[in-house]
């Protein structure tokens, strides 16, 4: 997937990824409760997601279904960050992360196992 999702679109997608298919009305209600969006704002963002191919709508009740997975969006956003902030270097990205973060011993072990699996 090569699809840029803006913060507002990610808010809608996060709910669909967590809750599964919802009607546009249900999404509007959740977003009003969580972040204070009005119905029109939610419907506008849903429309943008549909136009991008991130969401499909179906009947009855204008149900919304995520067409991309969270993992796809995470991958795209990570790649974009690495390109933008680290000259496309994954090594620079990891180095910056590891230098700035305090890692717990079990986190270090999990990271080591991930690297070993990639070899």
Secondary structure by P-SEA (a helix, b strand, c coil): ccccccaaaaaaaaaaaacccccaaaaaaaaaacccccaaaaaaaaaaaaaacccccccccbbbbbcccaaaaaaaaaaaaaaacccccaaaaaaaaaacccccaaaaaaaaaaaaaac
